[in-house]
Every structure is written in structure tokens, then in C-alpha cells.
């Protein structure tokens, strides 16, 4: 994977990692490789959706753990 697509993926990874400096770097490179504003916005929206859903899943595990439920009975990703 090279160029624009690699940088769009890196934008998503930067958001997932909460890395501001990484995001700035990959936004710049994506533009240099010719990514449109629409492509960049879409990469950001997908990353935010994934991040939101993973946070919701983690929040549910925390809630069940606090409430004394057996977290191993809950659905896992692996």
C-alpha cells in the first residue's frame, strides 16, 4: 500500500491512537499525495465511528464488571 491510501489509513490509525502529532503529519502527507478534502473527511468519519463503537463496547464491559456480572460471559472480539 502506498501514497494516498496509506496516508488515509494512517489518518484513521492516528485518530484511534489519539495522537495529535501523528494526525497532523498524516493529514499533510495525504494532501501531498493528492487526497481530496472529501476523502480526508471520510477517513476521519470512519475512524470516529470505529472509535465510538469500540468505546461503547469497553464501557459496557466496565459496567458489567462494576455490577458484578461475569465479563467472560459477554461477547468478545477474539
ZADO-1210 file (C-alpha; in nm, 4 decimals, padded with zeros to 6 digits):
<atoms>
<atom x="00.0000" y="00.0000" z="00.0000" code="UNK" pos="1"/>
<atom x="00.1436" y="00.3326" z="-00.0999" code="UNK" pos="2"/>
<atom x="00.0742" y="00.7004" z="-00.1197" code="UNK" pos="3"/>
<atom x="-00.2693" y="00.8444" z="-00.0705" code="UNK" pos="4"/>
<atom x="-00.4402" y="00.5246" z="00.0518" code="UNK" pos="5"/>
<atom x="-00.1630" y="00.4585" z="00.3032" code="UNK" pos="6"/>
<atom x="-00.1975" y="00.8096" z="00.4424" code="UNK" pos="7"/>
<atom x="-00.5777" y="00.7856" z="00.4650" code="UNK" pos="8"/>
<atom x="-00.5361" y="00.4650" z="00.6644" code="UNK" pos="9"/>
<atom x="-00.2736" y="00.6383" z="00.8793" code="UNK" pos="10"/>
<atom x="-00.5202" y="00.9205" z="00.9485" code="UNK" pos="11"/>
<atom x="-00.7632" y="00.6647" z="01.0887" code="UNK" pos="12"/>
<atom x="-00.4911" y="00.4971" z="01.2924" code="UNK" pos="13"/>
<atom x="-00.3794" y="00.8333" z="01.4303" code="UNK" pos="14"/>
<atom x="-00.7312" y="00.9091" z="01.5462" code="UNK" pos="15"/>
<atom x="-00.7619" y="00.5646" z="01.7028" code="UNK" pos="16"/>
<atom x="-00.4330" y="00.6184" z="01.8833" code="UNK" pos="17"/>
<atom x="-00.5283" y="00.9698" z="01.9984" code="UNK" pos="18"/>
<atom x="-00.2040" y="01.1018" z="01.8507" code="UNK" pos="19"/>
<atom x="-00.2345" y="01.4682" z="01.7552" code="UNK" pos="20"/>
<atom x="00.1136" y="01.4990" z="01.6093" code="UNK" pos="21"/>
<atom x="00.0631" y="01.1810" z="01.4038" code="UNK" pos="22"/>
<atom x="-00.2690" y="01.3097" z="01.2716" code="UNK" pos="23"/>
<atom x="-00.1177" y="01.6432" z="01.1678" code="UNK" pos="24"/>
<atom x="00.1685" y="01.4619" z="00.9931" code="UNK" pos="25"/>
<atom x="-00.0565" y="01.2217" z="00.8032" code="UNK" pos="26"/>
<atom x="-00.3068" y="01.4929" z="00.7096" code="UNK" pos="27"/>
<atom x="-00.0212" y="01.6861" z="00.5494" code="UNK" pos="28"/>
<atom x="00.1102" y="01.3803" z="00.3664" code="UNK" pos="29"/>
<atom x="-00.2370" y="01.2769" z="00.2476" code="UNK" pos="30"/>
<atom x="-00.2807" y="01.6195" z="00.0905" code="UNK" pos="31"/>
<atom x="00.0651" y="01.5982" z="-00.0670" code="UNK" pos="32"/>
<atom x="-00.0315" y="01.2627" z="-00.2213" code="UNK" pos="33"/>
<atom x="-00.3450" y="01.4182" z="-00.3672" code="UNK" pos="34"/>
<atom x="-00.6172" y="01.3145" z="-00.1248" code="UNK" pos="35"/>
<atom x="-00.9224" y="01.5329" z="-00.1643" code="UNK" pos="36"/>
<atom x="-01.0899" y="01.7081" z="00.1270" code="UNK" pos="37"/>
<atom x="-01.3833" y="01.4684" z="00.0821" code="UNK" pos="38"/>
<atom x="-01.1555" y="01.1623" z="00.1055" code="UNK" pos="39"/>
<atom x="-00.9900" y="01.3015" z="00.4173" code="UNK" pos="40"/>
<atom x="-01.3261" y="01.3799" z="00.5765" code="UNK" pos="41"/>
<atom x="-01.4475" y="01.0271" z="00.5003" code="UNK" pos="42"/>
<atom x="-01.1358" y="00.8732" z="00.6558" code="UNK" pos="43"/>
<atom x="-01.1921" y="01.0853" z="00.9660" code="UNK" pos="44"/>
<atom x="-01.5613" y="00.9931" z="00.9858" code="UNK" pos="45"/>
<atom x="-01.4871" y="00.6210" z="00.9587" code="UNK" pos="46"/>
<atom x="-01.2190" y="00.6462" z="01.2264" code="UNK" pos="47"/>
<atom x="-01.4531" y="00.8323" z="01.4608" code="UNK" pos="48"/>
<atom x="-01.7272" y="00.5732" z="01.4076" code="UNK" pos="49"/>
<atom x="-01.4912" y="00.2852" z="01.4844" code="UNK" pos="50"/>
<atom x="-01.3576" y="00.4693" z="01.7880" code="UNK" pos="51"/>
<atom x="-01.7107" y="00.5442" z="01.9128" code="UNK" pos="52"/>
<atom x="-01.8186" y="00.1810" z="01.8779" code="UNK" pos="53"/>
<atom x="-01.5083" y="00.0465" z="02.0491" code="UNK" pos="54"/>
<atom x="-01.5584" y="00.2912" z="02.3350" code="UNK" pos="55"/>
<atom x="-01.9197" y="00.1786" z="02.3727" code="UNK" pos="56"/>
<atom x="-01.8081" y="-00.1856" z="02.3895" code="UNK" pos="57"/>
<atom x="-01.5459" y="-00.1047" z="02.6529" code="UNK" pos="58"/>
<atom x="-01.7976" y="00.0996" z="02.8517" code="UNK" pos="59"/>
<atom x="-02.0351" y="-00.1988" z="02.8549" code="UNK" pos="60"/>
<atom x="-01.7606" y="-00.4313" z="02.9817" code="UNK" pos="61"/>
<atom x="-01.6745" y="-00.1843" z="03.2577" code="UNK" pos="62"/>
<atom x="-02.0416" y="-00.1553" z="03.3543" code="UNK" pos="63"/>
<atom x="-02.0927" y="-00.5301" z="03.3737" code="UNK" pos="64"/>
<atom x="-01.7744" y="-00.5680" z="03.5756" code="UNK" pos="65"/>
<atom x="-01.8783" y="-00.2993" z="03.8242" code="UNK" pos="66"/>
<atom x="-02.2239" y="-00.4506" z="03.8572" code="UNK" pos="67"/>
<atom x="-02.0689" y="-00.7856" z="03.9465" code="UNK" pos="68"/>
<atom x="-02.1608" y="-00.9701" z="03.6295" code="UNK" pos="69"/>
<atom x="-01.9151" y="-01.2176" z="03.4846" code="UNK" pos="70"/>
<atom x="-01.7408" y="-01.0314" z="03.1988" code="UNK" pos="71"/>
<atom x="-01.6203" y="-01.3606" z="03.0471" code="UNK" pos="72"/>
<atom x="-01.9835" y="-01.4383" z="02.9594" code="UNK" pos="73"/>
<atom x="-02.0043" y="-01.1272" z="02.7419" code="UNK" pos="74"/>
<atom x="-01.9306" y="-01.1200" z="02.3703" code="UNK" pos="75"/>
<atom x="-01.5645" y="-01.0608" z="02.2908" code="UNK" pos="76"/>
<atom x="-01.3832" y="-00.9755" z="01.9703" code="UNK" pos="77"/>
<atom x="-01.1470" y="-01.2711" z="01.9765" code="UNK" pos="78"/>
</atoms>
